[in-house]
Amino acid sequence: MRQLRGLSRHDAEDVVSETFVALYRRRSALRAAEVPEAFAFKVLGDALKDFWRRRIRHPSLVGEIEDRPVPDEVAGVVARLDFQRLLSGLPDRQAECLALYALLE
């Protein structure tokens, strides 16, 4: 399916989840279908079309999550802020020594 190009793993998982929900809601139609696989692929195609329509209508929502710092980066920032706060309570010479030692580590 050409519509799969450009989908991140997260987006693909969302589309598949929406497909399973739609198949569950239409389970009687799925059971009655002559070729259930074709019915399922039709539902998947509809879910993909809906996904791309949403992305076109709301382009500002694309990529917001990826721009946020990951937990390791947040922990590093918090550690640096704590270290600076602790250094501010020391005499200048001691704070400078500790800062240089931390820089060399």
C-alpha positions in Angstrom: 0.0 0.0 0.0 1.5 3.3 -1.1 -0.3 5.0 1.8 2.2 3.4 4.3 5.1 5.5 3.0 6.0 8.3 5.5 4.4 6.6 8.5 6.4 6.5 11.6 6.3 3.3 13.7 4.0 5.2 16.2 1.7 6.3 13.5 1.5 2.8 12.0 0.6 1.4 15.4 -2.1 4.0 15.7 -3.6 3.1 12.3 -3.5 -0.6 13.1 -5.2 0.0 16.5 -7.9 2.0 14.8 -8.3 -0.8 12.3 -8.8 -3.4 15.0 -11.3 -1.2 16.8 -13.3 -0.7 13.5 -13.2 -4.4 12.8 -14.4 -5.2 16.3 -17.3 -2.7 15.9 -18.2 -4.2 12.5 -17.6 -7.8 13.5 -21.0 -9.0 12.2 -20.2 -7.5 8.8 -16.7 -9.1 9.0 -18.3 -12.5 9.7 -20.8 -12.1 6.9 -18.2 -11.1 4.3 -17.4 -13.6 1.5 -13.7 -12.7 1.8 -13.0 -11.5 5.4 -9.4 -10.6 4.5 -10.6 -8.3 1.7 -13.0 -6.7 4.2 -10.2 -6.2 6.7 -7.9 -4.6 4.1 -10.7 -2.3 3.1 -11.1 -1.2 6.7 -7.3 -0.7 7.0 -7.4 1.4 3.8 -10.1 3.5 5.2 -8.2 4.0 8.5 -5.1 5.1 6.5 -7.1 7.6 4.5 -8.6 9.0 7.7 -5.0 9.3 9.2 -3.7 11.2 6.1 -6.8 13.5 6.1 -6.2 14.3 9.8 -2.5 15.0 9.1 -3.4 17.4 6.3 -6.1 19.2 8.3 -3.9 19.5 11.4 -0.3 19.9 10.3 0.7 21.7 13.5 0.1 18.5 15.4 2.7 16.5 13.4 6.0 16.1 15.2 5.2 17.7 18.5 6.0 14.7 20.6 9.4 14.1 18.9 10.4 17.7 19.7 10.1 17.2 23.5 13.2 16.3 25.4 13.6 12.6 26.2 13.8 11.6 29.9 17.6 11.2 29.9 18.0 14.8 28.6 15.6 16.1 31.3 17.5 14.2 34.0 20.8 15.7 32.7 19.4 19.3 32.8 18.0 18.7 36.4 21.4 17.3 37.5 23.2 20.4 36.1 20.8 22.8 37.7 21.2 21.0 41.1 25.0 21.1 40.7 24.9 24.8 40.0 22.7 25.4 42.9 25.0 23.5 45.3 28.0 25.3 43.9 26.4 28.7 44.6 26.4 27.9 48.3 30.2 27.3 48.4 33.0 29.8 48.7 34.2 30.9 45.2 37.5 29.0 45.3 35.9 25.7 46.3 33.1 26.1 43.8 35.6 26.7 41.0 37.6 23.6 42.0 34.5 21.4 42.0 33.3 22.9 38.7 36.7 22.2 37.1 36.8 18.7 38.5 33.3 18.0 37.2 34.3 19.4 33.8 37.3 17.0 33.6 35.1 14.0 34.5 
